[in-house]
Amino acid sequence: MSMQDQLALIMKKANRSLDAAKRNFDAGDYDFASSRAYYAAFYAVEAVLVTKELSFSKHSAVISAFNQHFVKTGRFPKELGKLLARLFRQRQLGDYAFDLAIPKEDAQEDLDAAKMIIEAIEAYLSQKKFIGA
């Protein structure tokens, strides 16, 4: 499979995850909305790491590599690194707390953050000709 095909599949999954986050949000399930929002952003970050032939099994390593190779180098603004860290923390709450841990307003911020990360990565991949426009 070509890198372009692989990236297209990963970004499709990122967008499917974002759609699932929206459905969970609309159903009032804010914990799972935030969790799916994190995964949407996570998949997009994995895609951009593929362009540097990087792959990791731990979430923390993916986040660290994104910051090292894309945020600290100025390819993406620091805000995206901060948003990704926030989404990771929210996912931990949403997945592992047994009560309803994430309020509606926070879940909405998580959806917005994931959308921003995905859009920035899609624009980068398109600009660099890794994926079609």
Sequence and secondary structure as in RCSB ss.txt:
>XXXX:A:sequence
MSMQDQLALIMKKANRSLDAAKRNFDAGDYDFASSRAYYAAFYAVEAVLVTKELSFSKHSAVISAFNQHFVKTGR
FPKELGKLLARLFRQRQLGDYAFDLAIPKEDAQEDLDAAKMIIEAIEAYLSQKKFIGA
>XXXX:A:secstr
  HHHHHHHHHHHHHHHHHHHHHHHHTT HHHHHHHHHHHHHHHHHHHHHTTT   SSHHHHHHHHIIIIITTTS
S HHHHHHHHHHHHHHHHHHH SS  S HHHHHHHHHHHHHHHHHHHHHHHHTTSS  
